[in-house]
Amino acid sequence: MDRVPFAFYDHLRSITYFYELWTTKELSGYYGEISHFAFKHRAEYSVDVADGIEKHGYLSYDCGDQEVREPEEIEAFPKKFVHTVTINLKDAKDENVSRAIVRRFPYSYYDFVHHSSSINEAWVDLAYSLKRLETVTITEELDDDALRLFRKLVTGQKLTWLAMHVEACNDSTMDIFKTLLCQDQFQELDIVNEITEWDDVDICEILEFWSENNEKLRGKALVLQDKRKTSTLPGNQFDIENALTPCSKEECHFIKTEYNGNLFTFEKPSCFYKFEEVDEGNERRFYISFECAHEETHDEGGGSNDRATWQQLVHPSFFGLKGLSLMRKTMCLQVLFG
């Protein structure tokens, strides 16, 4: 394999997921060397944009807890190892900073996090133009003008991943969810809870929509995350535990073969469970997997050496943890529509 051109290995490295580098860095030859270097140097750039000014920008390495905050060091860092740029938009004021940041990191994927109820039309134009737009996150309930602008991205089929905080959810965003889940390019909807109750989002309505449109939703993922340390996911809205059965080894192989690119990775994953419906001869199913490592276990060990050791995240599998009682305590769960 060492006779393959070096540029091929370099391109392959650029499209390899970080958890895959954990394995490929052990290979011999050029690709192993490139993967090992990328594993040690791969990083993400995060920055705030407020009042039209770039603030608090820093690089964080995927492997360990090292950060780079000096502007000169950030500028000198090899841009091809910056896989993701996350831009936190603190307001909707006119600015050209976001476009300039994108130009500085031409090899990256771009995540945008909106921290206000308004959206700037110039940002919509920028997002619409990007070929590497990844996740858009909405943390506040959008006003009417912002919803109108955001729908341009939705109807233009530009979104692949959308993360919505619970407090941002309402009837209008539910309509957006349903539209996106039926679009071919869309892959994953994340609903995140950090500070409030789950009453503002009706998970059952999404599942009912799947039941009526299962063919259009096939391969799409719904991820529920609860980041409150004192609570868990909305069990009262998600009361299907008795209807779930563990997937067989053959079914798990099918899921990983058919939907590998859409599978969530966990620190301590469950096995795959399936939910099936049969209606007038039509079979519908979705698969559930979830995190079995609980928040209190994350701080065990405590020292800086422990934080510097990268925790490998892995896919659910037939050999994942079994026991639906664990689902009641989970803070992260994926529904994969099959």
TIDO-316060 format. One record per residue (C-alpha): chain; y, x, z. Coordinates in Angstrom, 2 decimals, padded with zeros to 5 digits. Each point is the difference from the previous one (the first is absolute). Last residue first. Layout:
// residues N
@loba: A&north: Y&east: X&up: Z
...
***
This chain:
// residues 338
@loba: A&north: 002.36&east: -035.33&up: 009.93
@loba: A&north: 003.23&east: -000.27&up: 001.99
@loba: A&north: 000.31&east: 002.93&up: 002.37
@loba: A&north: 001.27&east: -000.99&up: 003.46
@loba: A&north: 001.05&east: 003.04&up: 001.99
@loba: A&north: 000.51&east: 000.17&up: 003.76
@loba: A&north: 002.16&east: 002.13&up: 002.27
@loba: A&north: 000.74&east: -000.45&up: 003.70
@loba: A&north: -003.57&east: -000.80&up: 000.96
@loba: A&north: -000.92&east: -001.60&up: 003.30
@loba: A&north: -001.53&east: -003.25&up: -001.25
@loba: A&north: -001.64&east: 001.90&up: -002.86
@loba: A&north: -002.01&east: 002.07&up: 002.48
@loba: A&north: -001.81&east: -003.17&up: 001.13
@loba: A&north: -001.27&east: -000.16&up: -003.57
@loba: A&north: -002.44&east: 002.80&up: 000.73
@loba: A&north: -001.03&east: 002.67&up: -002.47
@loba: A&north: 001.57&east: 003.44&up: -000.35
@loba: A&north: -000.15&east: 001.46&up: -003.49
@loba: A&north: -003.30&east: 001.14&up: -001.53
@loba: A&north: 000.09&east: -002.55&up: -002.81
@loba: A&north: 003.45&east: 001.33&up: -000.81
@loba: A&north: 003.66&east: -000.20&up: 000.96
@loba: A&north: 002.10&east: 002.75&up: -001.54
@loba: A&north: 001.02&east: 003.13&up: 001.88
@loba: A&north: 003.07&east: 001.49&up: 001.64
@loba: A&north: -000.24&east: 003.66&up: 001.01
@loba: A&north: 002.06&east: 000.79&up: 003.09
@loba: A&north: 002.08&east: 003.09&up: -000.67
@loba: A&north: 000.08&east: 002.44&up: 002.86
@loba: A&north: 003.60&east: 000.81&up: 000.97
@loba: A&north: 000.11&east: -002.89&up: 002.43
@loba: A&north: -003.01&east: 001.37&up: 001.85
@loba: A&north: 001.56&east: 003.45&up: 000.20
@loba: A&north: 003.17&east: -001.58&up: 001.41
@loba: A&north: -001.94&east: -001.27&up: 003.00
@loba: A&north: -000.76&east: -003.61&up: 000.89
@loba: A&north: -003.77&east: -000.03&up: -000.02
@loba: A&north: -000.04&east: -003.82&up: -000.07
@loba: A&north: 003.09&east: -001.48&up: -001.58
@loba: A&north: -001.75&east: -001.83&up: -002.83
@loba: A&north: -002.58&east: -001.61&up: 002.26
@loba: A&north: 002.49&east: -002.44&up: 001.53
@loba: A&north: 000.92&east: -001.32&up: -003.43
@loba: A&north: -003.49&east: -001.16&up: -000.87
@loba: A&north: -002.37&east: 001.58&up: -002.48
@loba: A&north: -002.08&east: -002.77&up: -001.60
@loba: A&north: 002.23&east: -000.52&up: -003.03
@loba: A&north: -001.01&east: -002.85&up: -002.27
@loba: A&north: -002.05&east: -001.17&up: -002.95
@loba: A&north: -000.19&east: -003.42&up: -001.64
@loba: A&north: -001.45&east: -000.98&up: -003.36
@loba: A&north: 000.81&east: -003.08&up: -002.03
@loba: A&north: -002.22&east: -002.52&up: -001.69
@loba: A&north: -000.02&east: -002.89&up: -002.42
@loba: A&north: -002.97&east: -001.72&up: -001.59
@loba: A&north: 000.48&east: -002.95&up: -002.34
@loba: A&north: -002.87&east: -002.52&up: -000.15
@loba: A&north: 002.13&east: -002.92&up: 001.06
@loba: A&north: 001.45&east: 002.02&up: 002.89
@loba: A&north: -001.77&east: 002.99&up: 001.53
@loba: A&north: 001.99&east: 002.15&up: 002.40
@loba: A&north: -000.87&east: 003.48&up: 001.23
@loba: A&north: 001.49&east: 002.29&up: 002.65
@loba: A&north: -001.19&east: 003.59&up: -000.01
@loba: A&north: -000.01&east: 002.79&up: 002.56
@loba: A&north: 000.31&east: 003.69&up: -000.85
@loba: A&north: -000.81&east: 002.50&up: 002.76
@loba: A&north: 002.72&east: 000.87&up: 002.46
@loba: A&north: 002.20&east: 003.02&up: -000.40
@loba: A&north: 000.97&east: 002.66&up: 002.57
@loba: A&north: 003.12&east: 001.77&up: -001.25
@loba: A&north: 000.39&east: -002.51&up: -002.80
@loba: A&north: 000.40&east: 000.07&up: -003.77
@loba: A&north: 000.89&east: -003.10&up: -002.00
@loba: A&north: -001.88&east: -000.69&up: -003.23
@loba: A&north: 001.96&east: -000.83&up: -003.15
@loba: A&north: -000.98&east: 003.01&up: -002.13
@loba: A&north: -003.68&east: -000.38&up: 000.90
@loba: A&north: -000.20&east: -003.63&up: -001.17
@loba: A&north: -003.03&east: -000.16&up: -002.33
@loba: A&north: -002.00&east: 003.03&up: 001.12
@loba: A&north: 000.87&east: -000.25&up: 003.70
@loba: A&north: -000.64&east: -003.76&up: 000.02
@loba: A&north: -003.26&east: 000.34&up: -001.97
@loba: A&north: -001.32&east: 002.69&up: 002.36
@loba: A&north: 000.84&east: -002.21&up: 002.97
@loba: A&north: -001.87&east: -002.89&up: -001.64
@loba: A&north: -003.07&east: 002.20&up: -000.53
@loba: A&north: 000.06&east: 001.19&up: 003.62
@loba: A&north: 000.20&east: -003.62&up: 001.14
@loba: A&north: 003.27&east: -001.56&up: 001.10
@loba: A&north: 000.35&east: -001.18&up: 003.59
@loba: A&north: 000.47&east: -003.78&up: 000.39
@loba: A&north: 003.19&east: -001.95&up: 000.70
@loba: A&north: 000.00&east: -003.79&up: 000.48
@loba: A&north: 000.10&east: 000.11&up: 003.82
@loba: A&north: 003.05&east: 002.27&up: -000.08
@loba: A&north: 002.01&east: -002.31&up: -002.23
@loba: A&north: 002.81&east: -000.82&up: 002.45
@loba: A&north: 002.82&east: 001.95&up: -001.59
@loba: A&north: 003.01&east: -002.01&up: 001.06
@loba: A&north: -001.03&east: -000.10&up: 003.67
@loba: A&north: -001.01&east: 003.65&up: -000.21
@loba: A&north: 003.49&east: 001.10&up: -000.99
@loba: A&north: -000.41&east: 003.80&up: 000.24
@loba: A&north: 000.32&east: 001.92&up: 003.25
@loba: A&north: 002.39&east: 000.41&up: 002.91
@loba: A&north: 001.34&east: 002.40&up: 002.61
@loba: A&north: 000.47&east: 003.08&up: -002.17
@loba: A&north: 002.04&east: -001.92&up: -002.56
@loba: A&north: -000.70&east: 001.57&up: -003.39
@loba: A&north: -001.97&east: -002.95&up: -001.36
@loba: A&north: -001.09&east: 000.62&up: -003.58
@loba: A&north: -001.46&east: -002.56&up: -002.39
@loba: A&north: -001.08&east: 001.21&up: -003.44
@loba: A&north: -000.60&east: -002.37&up: -002.93
@loba: A&north: -001.71&east: 001.59&up: -003.00
@loba: A&north: -000.33&east: -000.99&up: -003.65
@loba: A&north: -003.27&east: 000.65&up: -001.89
@loba: A&north: -000.42&east: -003.64&up: -001.01
@loba: A&north: 003.17&east: -001.99&up: 000.64
@loba: A&north: 000.16&east: -001.67&up: -003.42
@loba: A&north: -003.66&east: -001.07&up: 000.17
@loba: A&north: 000.39&east: -001.31&up: 003.57
@loba: A&north: 002.84&east: -002.38&up: -000.81
@loba: A&north: -000.71&east: -003.13&up: 002.09
@loba: A&north: -001.87&east: 001.78&up: 002.81
@loba: A&north: 002.52&east: 002.85&up: -000.17
@loba: A&north: 002.83&east: -002.48&up: 000.60
@loba: A&north: -001.90&east: -001.32&up: 003.01
@loba: A&north: -000.28&east: 003.57&up: 001.28
@loba: A&north: 003.75&east: 000.52&up: -000.42
@loba: A&north: 000.72&east: -003.28&up: 001.79
@loba: A&north: -002.32&east: 001.05&up: 002.82
@loba: A&north: 002.07&east: 003.13&up: 000.55
@loba: A&north: 003.04&east: -002.14&up: 000.79
@loba: A&north: 002.85&east: 002.35&up: 000.85
@loba: A&north: 002.73&east: -000.71&up: 002.55
@loba: A&north: -002.45&east: -000.78&up: 002.82
@loba: A&north: -001.29&east: 003.58&up: 000.18
@loba: A&north: 002.07&east: 000.87&up: 003.07
@loba: A&north: 002.76&east: 002.61&up: 000.09
@loba: A&north: 000.72&east: 003.73&up: 000.27
@loba: A&north: -001.98&east: 002.19&up: -002.39
@loba: A&north: -002.02&east: -002.29&up: -002.25
@loba: A&north: -000.82&east: 001.13&up: -003.52
@loba: A&north: -001.26&east: -002.05&up: -002.94
@loba: A&north: -001.28&east: 002.24&up: -002.79
@loba: A&north: -000.60&east: -001.38&up: -003.50
@loba: A&north: -002.04&east: 002.21&up: -002.31
@loba: A&north: -000.86&east: 000.46&up: -003.66
@loba: A&north: 002.49&east: -001.55&up: -002.41
@loba: A&north: -000.29&east: 001.05&up: -003.65
@loba: A&north: -001.93&east: -003.11&up: -001.07
@loba: A&north: 002.32&east: -002.54&up: 001.59
@loba: A&north: -001.53&east: -002.93&up: 001.93
@loba: A&north: 000.54&east: 001.57&up: 003.43
@loba: A&north: 003.64&east: 000.58&up: -000.91
@loba: A&north: 000.76&east: -003.67&up: -000.60
@loba: A&north: -001.73&east: -001.12&up: 003.19
@loba: A&north: 001.79&east: 002.58&up: 002.12
@loba: A&north: 003.36&east: -000.94&up: -001.54
@loba: A&north: -000.58&east: -003.67&up: 000.86
@loba: A&north: -000.80&east: 001.07&up: 003.57
@loba: A&north: 003.26&east: 001.98&up: -000.05
@loba: A&north: 001.94&east: -003.17&up: -000.69
@loba: A&north: -001.77&east: -001.98&up: 002.73
@loba: A&north: 000.83&east: 002.65&up: 002.61
@loba: A&north: -000.98&east: 003.57&up: 000.89
@loba: A&north: 002.52&east: 002.67&up: 000.99
@loba: A&north: -000.91&east: -000.16&up: 003.71
@loba: A&north: -003.62&east: 000.72&up: -000.94
@loba: A&north: 000.87&east: 003.25&up: -001.72
@loba: A&north: -000.80&east: 000.08&up: -003.71
@loba: A&north: -001.71&east: 002.84&up: -001.83
@loba: A&north: -000.29&east: -000.32&up: -003.78
@loba: A&north: -002.16&east: 002.18&up: -002.22
@loba: A&north: -000.22&east: -000.07&up: -003.81
@loba: A&north: 003.39&east: -001.47&up: -000.85
@loba: A&north: 001.55&east: 000.14&up: -003.47
@loba: A&north: -001.29&east: -003.32&up: -001.36
@loba: A&north: 003.43&east: -000.94&up: -001.38
@loba: A&north: -000.28&east: -003.33&up: 001.82
@loba: A&north: -000.38&east: 001.85&up: 003.30
@loba: A&north: 002.61&east: 002.66&up: -000.66
@loba: A&north: 002.52&east: -002.64&up: -001.05
@loba: A&north: -001.09&east: -002.07&up: 003.02
@loba: A&north: 001.60&east: 002.64&up: 002.20
@loba: A&north: 003.42&east: -000.79&up: -001.42
@loba: A&north: -000.27&east: -003.73&up: 000.76
@loba: A&north: -001.45&east: 000.71&up: 003.43
@loba: A&north: 002.91&east: 002.35&up: 000.76
@loba: A&north: 002.52&east: -002.65&up: -001.03
@loba: A&north: -001.69&east: -002.61&up: 002.22
@loba: A&north: -000.14&east: 002.22&up: 003.09
@loba: A&north: -003.09&east: 002.09&up: 000.73
@loba: A&north: -001.82&east: -000.20&up: 003.33
@loba: A&north: -000.17&east: 003.56&up: 001.28
@loba: A&north: -002.62&east: 002.77&up: -000.29
@loba: A&north: -000.75&east: -000.03&up: -003.74
@loba: A&north: -002.17&east: 002.89&up: -001.23
@loba: A&north: -000.40&east: 001.06&up: -003.63
@loba: A&north: -003.04&east: 002.19&up: -000.63
@loba: A&north: -000.62&east: 002.02&up: -003.18
@loba: A&north: 002.58&east: 000.44&up: -002.76
@loba: A&north: -001.22&east: 002.84&up: -002.20
@loba: A&north: 001.10&east: -001.31&up: -003.41
@loba: A&north: 003.47&east: -000.74&up: 001.35
@loba: A&north: 002.49&east: -002.02&up: -002.07
@loba: A&north: -000.39&east: -003.28&up: 001.89
@loba: A&north: 000.50&east: 001.79&up: 003.30
@loba: A&north: 003.30&east: 001.44&up: -001.24
@loba: A&north: 001.23&east: -003.35&up: -001.36
@loba: A&north: -000.97&east: -001.71&up: 003.27
@loba: A&north: 001.82&east: 002.75&up: 001.91
@loba: A&north: 003.15&east: -000.61&up: -002.07
@loba: A&north: -000.20&east: -003.69&up: 000.93
@loba: A&north: 000.25&east: 000.91&up: 003.69
@loba: A&north: -002.22&east: -001.94&up: 002.37
@loba: A&north: 001.07&east: -001.86&up: 003.13
@loba: A&north: -001.83&east: -000.97&up: 003.19
@loba: A&north: -000.04&east: 003.58&up: 001.24
@loba: A&north: -002.57&east: 002.73&up: 000.67
@loba: A&north: -001.46&east: 000.23&up: -003.50
@loba: A&north: -002.74&east: 002.64&up: -000.28
@loba: A&north: -000.51&east: 001.63&up: -003.40
@loba: A&north: -003.06&east: 002.05&up: -000.98
@loba: A&north: 000.09&east: 002.34&up: -002.98
@loba: A&north: -002.86&east: 001.98&up: -001.51
@loba: A&north: 000.77&east: 003.65&up: -000.52
@loba: A&north: 000.05&east: 002.42&up: -002.93
@loba: A&north: 003.73&east: -000.32&up: -000.82
@loba: A&north: 001.25&east: 000.72&up: 003.54
@loba: A&north: 003.67&east: 000.95&up: -000.46
@loba: A&north: 000.52&east: -002.77&up: -002.58
@loba: A&north: -001.26&east: -002.62&up: 002.47
@loba: A&north: 002.44&east: 001.26&up: 002.61
@loba: A&north: 002.88&east: -000.32&up: -002.49
@loba: A&north: -000.98&east: -003.61&up: -000.77
@loba: A&north: -000.06&east: -000.80&up: 003.71
@loba: A&north: 003.40&east: 001.64&up: 000.51
@loba: A&north: 001.83&east: -002.07&up: -002.59
@loba: A&north: 001.36&east: -002.46&up: 002.53
@loba: A&north: 001.48&east: -003.48&up: 000.27
@loba: A&north: -000.60&east: -001.42&up: 003.47
@loba: A&north: -003.20&east: -001.91&up: 000.72
@loba: A&north: -000.73&east: 001.41&up: 003.44
@loba: A&north: -002.46&east: 002.28&up: 001.81
@loba: A&north: -002.01&east: 000.85&up: -003.11
@loba: A&north: -002.86&east: 002.19&up: 001.20
@loba: A&north: -001.15&east: 002.14&up: -002.92
@loba: A&north: -003.60&east: 001.23&up: 000.16
@loba: A&north: -000.89&east: 002.73&up: -002.49
@loba: A&north: -003.71&east: 000.50&up: -000.59
@loba: A&north: -002.20&east: 002.79&up: -001.41
@loba: A&north: 002.27&east: 002.95&up: 000.79
@loba: A&north: -002.27&east: 002.85&up: -001.14
@loba: A&north: 001.49&east: 000.02&up: -003.52
@loba: A&north: 003.43&east: 000.53&up: 001.57
@loba: A&north: -000.75&east: 003.54&up: 001.16
@loba: A&north: 002.26&east: 000.35&up: 003.13
@loba: A&north: 003.23&east: 001.90&up: -000.69
@loba: A&north: 002.21&east: -003.08&up: 000.34
@loba: A&north: -001.68&east: -000.97&up: 003.25
@loba: A&north: 000.48&east: 003.51&up: 001.35
@loba: A&north: 003.71&east: -000.05&up: -000.86
@loba: A&north: 000.46&east: -003.47&up: 001.50
@loba: A&north: -001.55&east: 001.08&up: 003.35
@loba: A&north: -002.25&east: -002.79&up: 001.26
@loba: A&north: -003.57&east: 001.17&up: -000.70
@loba: A&north: -002.71&east: -001.63&up: 002.10
@loba: A&north: -003.40&east: 001.19&up: 001.20
@loba: A&north: -002.21&east: -002.63&up: 001.65
@loba: A&north: -003.38&east: 000.84&up: -001.52
@loba: A&north: -001.28&east: -000.41&up: -003.56
@loba: A&north: 002.15&east: -002.59&up: -001.78
@loba: A&north: 003.03&east: 002.25&up: 000.41
@loba: A&north: 003.31&east: -001.67&up: 000.83
@loba: A&north: 003.16&east: 000.70&up: -001.99
@loba: A&north: 003.34&east: -001.09&up: 001.39
@loba: A&north: 003.14&east: -001.95&up: -000.88
@loba: A&north: 002.14&east: -001.22&up: 002.89
@loba: A&north: 002.79&east: -001.46&up: -002.14
@loba: A&north: 000.87&east: -000.58&up: -003.67
@loba: A&north: 003.36&east: -001.77&up: -000.26
@loba: A&north: 001.00&east: -003.27&up: -001.68
@loba: A&north: 000.83&east: -001.63&up: 003.32
@loba: A&north: -003.62&east: 000.54&up: 001.03
@loba: A&north: -002.91&east: 001.64&up: -001.85
@loba: A&north: -002.76&east: 001.27&up: 002.27
@loba: A&north: -002.51&east: 002.63&up: -001.11
@loba: A&north: -003.71&east: 000.73&up: -000.03
@loba: A&north: -001.67&east: 002.68&up: -002.12
@loba: A&north: -003.79&east: 000.16&up: 000.07
@loba: A&north: -002.15&east: 003.13&up: -000.01
@loba: A&north: -002.97&east: 001.80&up: -001.53
@loba: A&north: -000.01&east: 003.64&up: 001.08
@loba: A&north: -003.32&east: 000.58&up: 001.80
@loba: A&north: -002.06&east: -002.45&up: -002.05
@loba: A&north: 001.72&east: 001.20&up: -003.18
@loba: A&north: -001.03&east: 003.60&up: 000.69
@loba: A&north: -003.59&east: -001.05&up: 000.70
@loba: A&north: -000.07&east: -002.21&up: -003.09
@loba: A&north: 001.32&east: 002.81&up: -002.20
@loba: A&north: -002.59&east: 002.44&up: 001.33
@loba: A&north: -002.84&east: -002.51&up: -000.34
@loba: A&north: 001.14&east: -000.85&up: -003.52
@loba: A&north: 000.18&east: 003.64&up: -001.02
@loba: A&north: -003.50&east: 000.99&up: 001.10
@loba: A&north: -002.19&east: -001.28&up: 002.83
@loba: A&north: 000.29&east: -003.45&up: 001.52
@loba: A&north: 000.92&east: -000.42&up: 003.68
@loba: A&north: 003.53&east: -001.16&up: -000.82
@loba: A&north: -001.60&east: -002.91&up: -001.87
@loba: A&north: -001.11&east: -001.72&up: 003.20
@loba: A&north: 003.24&east: -000.19&up: 002.00
@loba: A&north: 001.82&east: -000.26&up: -003.35
@loba: A&north: -001.58&east: -003.45&up: -000.33
@loba: A&north: 001.79&east: -001.16&up: 003.17
@loba: A&north: 003.27&east: 001.13&up: -001.60
@loba: A&north: -000.57&east: -002.04&up: -003.14
@loba: A&north: -000.38&east: 001.97&up: -003.24
@loba: A&north: 002.50&east: -000.61&up: -002.81
@loba: A&north: 001.87&east: 003.32&up: 000.34
@loba: A&north: -003.21&east: 001.98&up: 000.55
@loba: A&north: -001.37&east: -001.26&up: -003.30
@loba: A&north: 003.19&east: 001.15&up: -001.71
@loba: A&north: -000.35&east: 003.48&up: 001.49
@loba: A&north: -003.68&east: 000.13&up: -000.93
@loba: A&north: 000.83&east: -000.88&up: -003.60
@loba: A&north: 002.82&east: 002.55&up: -000.10
@loba: A&north: -002.49&east: 002.72&up: 001.03
@loba: A&north: -001.94&east: -000.50&up: -003.24
@loba: A&north: -003.76&east: -000.65&up: 000.50
@loba: A&north: -001.95&east: 003.27&up: -000.06
@loba: A&north: -000.28&east: -000.13&up: 003.82
@loba: A&north: -002.34&east: -002.97&up: -000.43
***
